[in-house]
Each structure stands twice: as structure tokens, then as C-alpha cells.
Amino acid sequence: MKIVLASLLATAAFCAAPALAQNARPYNNGPVWSVSNIQTKNGHFNDYMHYVDTAWRALQEDSKKRGWVVDYKVLTAIDPRDNEPDIYLMVEYKNMAAMDVSLDALDEQTKALEGSVGASDRGFADRDKIRTLRGTVLARELILK
């Protein structure tokens, strides 16, 4: 009787496995990426890249030290079409919650890196002379199992 019962349980488990596998999600949530789409104005690619290599990079490195950012990357489009970005600034966050930094902490960082919030605002406006911000995409990476 025990052998028959064990055989029935094993058969049931064997038959249920494919059904369970079909319902399993083939991915897990991964990190969150913020991707800023930048179109540099004619003749100003290197000017904007100087900003990226100095102030933007310093901001990302400081954010990594504070534990707000996991990593960052800069991509360039090889041959963008008219009115499309030629630079993508990508910032990786552990998850959505990691992006929820207090405004006071952000102001503290801005003052430390740029002197004041006003100076940061002026710098943002000045960069309009050499680039157009074509928007920012917030996307979650999906990790395939």
C-alpha cells in the first residue's frame, strides 16, 4: 500500500511540474536605468563631452560614493537621424527606492559640487547653447532566468 501511494504521489508531482513551469515568470526585476537623450548642436559634440567628462562624471562618482547610484555609462549613436539624440547618458540605480533621495541631500550634493543650487541652474541653462535635451527614459532592466 505504501509503495502504491508513493508511486501515485511521484506521478502527480511529475505531471504537475510542466504546469508549474509554464506559470513561472522567465525573468526577475533588475536595476532601474535613467537614460537621458542628448542631441548636441552642430559643432558642439566635444564641448558637451567636456561637460560630461567633468561635471556630470563628478556628479555620478559622488552619487556612487553616497550609495545612490550603482553605475553609469555614456553611449553615442553612430549615425543618428535628424533630430535624434547622439549621446545617451545612462545612470543605473539598484531599484526604484534608491532614486528616492531627499531634496535636502540633493541640495547638499549640488552645493558641494557646484557651489550653489543657483549655479547649478545657470549651468543647466547654459548647456542649452550646446545641446538639446530630448527627454529622459526611466526603464527597469529585466534579468532573464
Secondary structure, 3 states (H helix, E strand, C coil): CHHHHHHHHHHHHHHHHHHHHHHCCCEEEEEEEEEEEEEECCCCHHHHHHHHHHHHHHHHHHHHHCCCCCEEEEEECCCCCCCCCCEEEEEEECCHHHHCCCHHHHHHHHHHHHCCHHHHHHHHHHHHHCEEEEEEEEEEEEEEC
